[in-house]
């Protein structure tokens, strides 16, 4: 009997405050965004790599959010949003790159953004890598032991994109082979990927 391939499924990630994984690599940014009343102006830019938690933090933010602001080629809406921000309705831009690298070409906006506070989400340290791995597995309804998490932390690329890839690949492999996600299964996956790269 032929193996049935695993079907790709969409999973809703938990986005509440309790499920945000904190570590030294994101604590400053998370604390800053939680207290906009203390900002020197009611505007902020949050920069971080893909899947680093920008959308999670933006969803918890009490104010106006403009996601992926660095990709906007028309600077006028960003400029008007910057001017409209107030202490009662602060503004948060999220982006992958610092404002000087944004796609727009509006000098007035560039000068305002240069004076806007910027906070960063860094690539994950070990505690955050472990926490995000556990969360990503949990978002998929997968029960994975701490031994698997600890084993993966020391072996996968230190990036949020790598976390998402390995979780998705292990989920698909476990489903296809009707096995639990264990260290031996994780080793098979990573060894197989290594052989493909050689």
MOJOVEN-V515065 format. One line per field, one symbol per residue. phi: phi as a letter, one per 20 degrees, with the letter a starting at -180 (. if undefined). burial: b if it has 24 or more other C-alpha atoms within 12 Angstrom, else e. A space follows every 10 residues. Layout:
phi=???
burial=???
This chain:
phi=.ffeffefde ceffceffef edbfecffff ffffcffeff bebbdddafg meogfffffe ferecdelff efeeegffff fgfefcgfcf dcedaecfgf dfffcdgffg ffffeegccc deffegffgf ffgfffffge meecffffgf ffgecegebf ffgfffffff ffffffelcf ecggfffgff ffffffff
burial=eeeeeeeeee eeebeeeeeb bbbebbbebb bbbeebeeee bbbbbbbbbb bbbbbbbbbb bebbbbbbbb eeeebeebbe bbeebeeeeb bbbbbbbbbb ebeeeeeebb ebbeebbbbb bbbbbbebbb bbbbbbbebb ebbbeeebbb bbbebbebbb bbbbebbbbb bbbbeeeeee bbbebbeebb eeeeeeee
